[in-house]
Amino acid sequence: MHESPRRTDARNSNGVRRLGAALHSTSFRPGRWGIILAGGDGTRLLPLTRRMTGDDRPKQFCSVLGGDTLLQQTQRRVGQIVRVHQTLLVLTKKHEPFYKDQVSDLPPSHLVIQPQNQGTAVAILYSLLRLEELDPSGVVAFFPSDHHFENDDALANHINSAFAAAESQPDLVILLGIVPETPEVEYGWIQPDGRVDHHLPDALMHVNRFWEKPAPALASALMDQGCLWNSFVMVGRIGAFLNLIRRNLASLAEAFEALRPNLLTASEPAAVRALYSAVPPSNFSTDVLSTSASSLAVLRTHGLGWSDLGEPGRVLSVVRRKEARTAWDFDSIAGKSAKAKSVCG
């Protein structure tokens, strides 16, 4: 049985902003949803987060930049764009000690709990099927839970533009592309093509192809050619995302079809455990997006101050730039990071 949406106060007990507290309530549109991807293990940043917390919690559950955790910051950011009761969180069961206090105000139907982390494609497919049960015709934006944006208002404006485009182009999945600041070799890049439609914003372009972690010379060339960093923030209709997965991961999509009768019932957790033990890990970027350029568009964005915080050097750079007050020993970790960079370089 489906759980009815419930009204909430302006803030929950964790200080995450609710409903119209960030933007006027008339800016929220019915049928627009957000899914926050928070099920990853954060392995690349573990050397840093272990020093911050003394345990192996993934970075999204850490106060990396001081104050709120990255997940709480993402919840607040997404709360400026879609209603909180139209937001789903994808989590992994073994991380429950780290997230339970941060999601206690959300209805169970909006917590997509994976028994184990099987990669982004599996997490996205499971969350899409759950969302389809709640709103079959919905349009959804996916947000990684461990990224940093300096300008939340600009992000909200771009996401709302992407929502409008996805509503008018039902077969299209739209990626947020970031105008690069440096020829970054650790990011994925999107090579844009021509404009999608003269009725849509000039910044919305077809996707020619993807480049994953290019060599330095290629990264410089991509930057010169107007290519964009791939933020992995994506917007589209539920059906458009499902079609991408069915075309590229047919066996995975077929396996998950058996889950449908169990969704939002007492049998769902057991059915999900059995399913996750049988399906292989899969990456949405490499297994779906990289072979689907003709079904994708990219929205060129700038001024967002984006970082994926994927390695200690980037975290330290953002901390310096923001002059953030952290609870961890910044100078000690910065020194170790610089020494490691020197040794590895």
C-alpha positions as CSV (number, residue, x, y, z in Angstrom):
1,M,0.0,0.0,0.0
2,H,1.3,3.4,-0.9
3,E,2.0,5.9,1.8
4,S,0.4,9.3,1.4
5,P,2.7,12.3,1.4
6,R,2.7,14.2,4.7
7,R,3.1,17.8,5.5
8,T,6.2,18.8,7.3
9,D,7.4,21.8,9.3
10,A,9.9,24.3,7.9
11,R,12.8,22.4,9.5
12,N,13.3,18.9,10.7
13,S,15.2,18.0,13.8
14,N,18.5,17.9,11.9
15,G,18.2,21.5,10.7
16,V,17.5,20.5,7.1
17,R,15.3,23.1,5.4
18,R,11.8,22.1,4.5
19,L,9.4,23.0,1.7
20,G,9.1,26.7,1.1
21,A,11.8,27.7,3.6
22,A,14.4,28.1,0.9
23,L,12.2,29.2,-2.1
24,H,8.6,30.3,-2.2
25,S,6.3,27.3,-2.3
26,T,4.8,28.3,-5.7
27,S,8.2,27.3,-7.2
28,F,7.6,23.6,-6.4
29,R,5.9,21.7,-9.2
30,P,3.9,18.5,-8.7
31,G,5.4,15.5,-10.5
32,R,9.0,16.7,-9.9
33,W,11.1,14.4,-7.7
34,G,14.6,14.2,-6.4
35,I,16.7,11.1,-5.7
36,I,19.8,11.5,-3.6
37,L,22.4,8.8,-4.2
38,A,24.0,8.1,-0.8
39,G,24.8,4.4,-0.9
40,G,28.5,4.6,-1.9
41,D,31.4,3.4,0.2
42,G,33.5,6.5,-0.3
43,T,36.7,4.4,-0.6
44,R,38.8,7.1,-2.4
45,L,38.4,9.5,0.5
46,L,38.7,7.0,3.3
47,P,42.3,7.9,4.3
48,L,41.0,11.5,5.0
49,T,37.6,10.6,6.5
50,R,39.2,8.0,8.9
51,R,41.4,10.8,10.3
52,M,38.3,13.0,10.7
53,T,36.0,10.5,12.4
54,G,38.2,7.6,13.6
55,D,36.0,5.1,11.7
56,D,35.2,3.9,8.2
57,R,32.1,6.0,7.5
58,P,31.8,7.1,3.9
59,K,32.3,10.8,3.2
60,Q,28.6,11.6,2.7
61,F,28.1,11.0,6.4
62,C,31.0,13.2,7.5
63,S,31.2,16.9,8.3
64,V,33.9,17.3,5.7
65,L,33.5,21.1,5.3
66,G,32.4,21.8,8.8
67,G,28.9,22.0,10.3
68,D,26.5,19.7,8.5
69,T,27.4,16.4,6.9
70,L,27.6,16.3,3.1
71,L,24.3,14.4,3.0
72,Q,22.6,17.0,5.1
73,Q,24.0,19.7,2.9
74,T,22.7,17.8,-0.2
75,Q,19.3,17.4,1.5
76,R,19.1,21.1,2.1
77,R,20.2,21.9,-1.4
78,V,17.7,19.5,-3.0
79,G,15.0,21.0,-0.7
80,Q,15.3,24.2,-2.6
81,I,14.2,22.5,-5.8
82,V,11.7,19.7,-4.9
83,R,9.4,19.2,-1.9
84,V,11.0,17.1,0.8
85,H,8.2,14.5,0.6
86,Q,9.0,14.2,-3.1
87,T,12.6,13.2,-2.3
88,L,14.0,9.7,-2.1
89,L,17.3,8.7,-0.5
90,V,19.3,5.7,-1.7
91,L,21.3,4.2,1.2
92,T,23.2,1.0,2.0
93,K,22.2,-1.1,5.1
94,K,25.7,-1.4,6.5
95,H,26.0,2.4,6.8
96,E,22.9,2.6,9.0
97,P,24.8,3.6,12.1
98,F,26.0,6.6,10.3
99,Y,22.8,7.8,8.6
100,K,19.9,6.8,10.9
101,D,19.9,10.1,12.8
102,Q,20.0,12.1,9.5
103,V,17.0,10.5,7.9
104,S,14.7,9.9,10.9
105,D,12.1,12.4,9.7
106,L,11.6,10.8,6.3
107,P,8.8,8.2,5.6
108,P,10.0,4.6,5.1
109,S,8.7,4.6,1.5
110,H,11.2,7.3,0.7
111,L,14.2,5.4,2.0
112,V,15.6,3.0,-0.6
113,I,17.8,0.7,1.5
114,Q,20.2,-1.5,-0.4
115,P,21.4,-4.6,1.3
116,Q,24.8,-4.0,-0.2
117,N,26.4,-1.5,-2.6
118,Q,26.3,-3.0,-6.1
119,G,27.2,0.2,-8.0
120,T,25.4,3.2,-9.3
121,A,23.4,1.5,-12.1
122,V,21.8,-1.0,-9.6
123,A,21.1,1.8,-7.1
124,I,19.5,4.0,-9.8
125,L,17.4,1.1,-11.2
126,Y,16.1,0.1,-7.7
127,S,15.2,3.8,-6.9
128,L,13.4,4.3,-10.2
129,L,11.2,1.3,-9.7
130,R,10.3,2.5,-6.2
131,L,9.6,6.0,-7.5
132,E,7.5,4.6,-10.4
133,E,5.2,3.0,-7.7
134,L,4.7,6.4,-6.1
135,D,4.3,8.5,-9.3
136,P,4.5,6.6,-12.6
137,S,4.6,9.8,-14.7
138,G,7.1,11.6,-12.5
139,V,10.2,13.6,-13.7
140,V,13.2,13.0,-11.5
141,A,16.6,14.6,-10.8
142,F,19.4,12.5,-9.4
143,F,21.9,14.1,-7.1
144,P,25.1,12.6,-5.7
145,S,25.2,13.1,-1.9
146,D,28.9,13.8,-1.7
147,H,29.5,16.7,-4.0
148,H,30.0,20.4,-3.2
149,F,28.3,23.4,-4.8
150,E,29.1,26.9,-3.7
151,N,26.1,28.5,-5.4
152,D,22.9,26.6,-4.4
153,D,20.6,29.2,-6.0
154,A,22.3,28.9,-9.4
155,L,22.1,25.2,-9.1
156,A,18.4,25.4,-8.4
157,N,17.8,27.6,-11.4
158,H,19.7,25.2,-13.7
159,I,17.8,22.1,-12.4
160,N,14.5,23.9,-12.8
161,S,15.5,24.6,-16.4
162,A,16.4,20.9,-16.9
163,F,13.1,19.8,-15.4
164,A,11.2,22.1,-17.9
165,A,13.2,20.7,-20.8
166,A,12.6,17.1,-19.6
167,E,8.9,17.7,-19.3
168,S,8.8,18.9,-22.9
169,Q,11.2,16.2,-24.2
170,P,9.9,13.0,-22.6
171,D,12.5,10.7,-24.1
172,L,15.5,12.8,-23.2
173,V,17.8,12.5,-20.1
174,I,19.6,15.7,-19.4
175,L,23.1,15.9,-17.7
176,L,24.4,19.0,-15.9
177,G,27.7,19.8,-17.5
178,I,30.1,22.1,-15.7
179,V,32.2,24.7,-17.5
180,P,35.7,23.6,-16.5
181,E,38.1,25.7,-14.5
182,T,41.1,23.5,-15.1
183,P,42.1,20.5,-17.4
184,E,41.1,18.0,-14.7
185,V,42.3,14.5,-15.4
186,E,40.3,12.8,-12.7
187,Y,36.8,13.9,-13.9
188,G,34.6,12.6,-16.6
189,W,34.1,15.0,-19.5
190,I,31.2,15.5,-21.9
191,Q,31.7,16.5,-25.5
192,P,28.6,18.5,-26.5
193,D,27.2,18.7,-30.0
194,G,24.6,21.0,-31.6
195,R,21.6,22.7,-29.9
196,V,18.7,20.4,-29.0
197,D,15.8,22.6,-30.0
198,H,15.3,26.2,-30.9
199,H,12.4,26.3,-28.4
200,L,14.7,25.3,-25.5
201,P,17.6,27.2,-23.9
202,D,20.8,27.7,-26.0
203,A,22.8,26.0,-23.3
204,L,21.0,22.7,-23.8
205,M,23.0,20.6,-26.3
206,H,23.1,17.1,-27.7
207,V,25.9,14.8,-26.4
208,N,28.5,13.8,-28.9
209,R,30.5,11.5,-26.6
210,F,32.1,11.0,-23.2
211,W,35.7,11.0,-22.1
212,E,36.6,9.3,-18.8
213,K,39.7,10.6,-16.9
214,P,41.6,11.8,-19.9
215,A,45.4,12.2,-20.0
216,P,46.7,15.7,-19.3
217,A,47.2,16.7,-23.0
218,L,43.7,15.4,-23.9
219,A,42.1,17.2,-21.0
220,S,43.7,20.5,-22.1
221,A,42.4,19.9,-25.6
222,L,38.9,19.0,-24.4
223,M,38.8,22.2,-22.3
224,D,39.9,24.3,-25.4
225,Q,37.2,22.7,-27.5
226,G,34.4,23.7,-25.0
227,C,33.8,20.3,-23.4
228,L,32.3,20.1,-20.0
229,W,32.9,18.3,-16.7
230,N,30.3,15.6,-16.0
231,S,28.6,16.4,-12.7
232,F,26.6,13.2,-12.7
233,V,23.5,15.3,-11.8
234,M,20.8,14.1,-14.2
235,V,17.2,15.0,-15.0
236,G,14.6,13.1,-17.0
237,R,11.3,11.2,-16.9
238,I,11.3,7.9,-15.0
239,G,10.5,6.2,-18.3
240,A,13.4,7.8,-20.1
241,F,15.9,6.5,-17.4
242,L,14.3,3.1,-17.4
243,N,14.6,2.9,-21.2
244,L,18.3,3.7,-21.1
245,I,18.9,0.9,-18.6
246,R,16.7,-1.6,-20.5
247,R,18.7,-0.9,-23.7
248,N,22.1,-1.2,-22.1
249,L,21.7,-3.6,-19.2
250,A,18.8,-5.8,-20.4
251,S,19.6,-8.7,-18.0
252,L,19.7,-6.4,-15.0
253,A,16.5,-4.7,-15.9
254,E,14.8,-8.1,-16.5
255,A,16.0,-9.3,-13.1
256,F,14.6,-6.3,-11.3
257,E,11.2,-6.8,-13.0
258,A,10.6,-9.7,-10.5
259,L,10.8,-7.1,-7.7
260,R,7.8,-5.1,-8.7
261,P,5.1,-7.2,-6.8
262,N,7.1,-6.7,-3.6
263,L,7.7,-3.0,-3.8
264,L,6.2,-1.0,-0.8
265,T,5.2,-4.3,0.9
266,A,6.5,-6.1,3.9
267,S,8.2,-8.6,1.5
268,E,10.3,-6.0,-0.2
269,P,13.5,-6.2,2.0
270,A,13.8,-10.0,1.7
271,A,13.1,-9.9,-2.1
272,V,15.7,-7.1,-2.5
273,R,18.3,-9.1,-0.5
274,A,17.8,-12.1,-2.8
275,L,18.0,-10.0,-5.9
276,Y,21.1,-8.1,-4.9
277,S,22.9,-11.3,-4.1
278,A,22.2,-12.5,-7.7
279,V,23.1,-9.4,-9.8
280,P,26.6,-8.2,-10.6
281,P,27.8,-4.7,-9.8
282,S,27.3,-2.2,-12.5
283,N,28.3,1.4,-13.1
284,F,25.8,3.8,-14.6
285,S,28.4,6.1,-16.2
286,T,30.4,3.3,-18.0
287,D,27.6,0.8,-18.6
288,V,24.7,3.1,-19.5
289,L,25.7,6.7,-20.3
290,S,28.8,6.1,-22.3
291,T,26.8,4.1,-24.9
292,S,23.7,6.3,-24.9
293,A,24.9,9.6,-26.3
294,S,22.1,9.9,-28.8
295,S,19.5,9.7,-26.0
296,L,21.1,12.4,-23.9
297,A,21.5,16.1,-23.7
298,V,23.8,18.3,-21.6
299,L,22.9,21.6,-20.0
300,R,25.9,23.9,-20.0
301,T,26.3,25.5,-16.5
302,H,28.7,27.9,-14.9
303,G,29.1,29.7,-11.7
304,L,28.1,26.7,-9.5
305,G,31.5,26.3,-7.7
306,W,31.2,22.5,-8.1
307,S,33.6,19.8,-6.9
308,D,33.1,16.1,-6.5
309,L,35.3,16.0,-3.4
310,G,36.7,12.7,-4.7
311,E,40.2,13.0,-3.3
312,P,41.8,14.7,-0.3
313,G,43.5,17.4,-2.4
314,R,40.1,18.7,-3.6
315,V,38.6,18.7,-0.2
316,L,41.6,20.6,1.2
317,S,41.3,23.1,-1.7
318,V,37.6,23.7,-1.0
319,V,38.2,24.1,2.8
320,R,40.9,26.7,2.0
321,R,38.7,28.6,-0.4
322,K,35.7,28.6,1.9
323,E,37.9,29.2,5.0
324,A,35.7,26.6,6.5
325,R,35.9,25.8,10.2
326,T,36.4,22.0,10.5
327,A,36.4,19.8,13.5
328,W,39.4,17.9,12.2
329,D,43.1,18.8,12.1
330,F,43.3,20.6,8.8
331,D,47.0,21.5,9.0
332,S,48.1,17.9,9.8
333,I,46.0,16.4,7.0
334,A,47.1,19.1,4.5
335,G,50.7,18.4,5.3
336,K,50.3,14.7,4.8
337,S,48.4,15.2,1.5
338,A,51.1,17.5,0.2
339,K,53.8,15.0,1.2
340,A,51.9,12.1,-0.5
341,K,51.5,14.2,-3.6
342,S,55.2,15.0,-3.7
343,V,56.2,11.3,-3.2
344,C,53.6,10.1,-5.8
345,G,54.5,12.8,-8.3
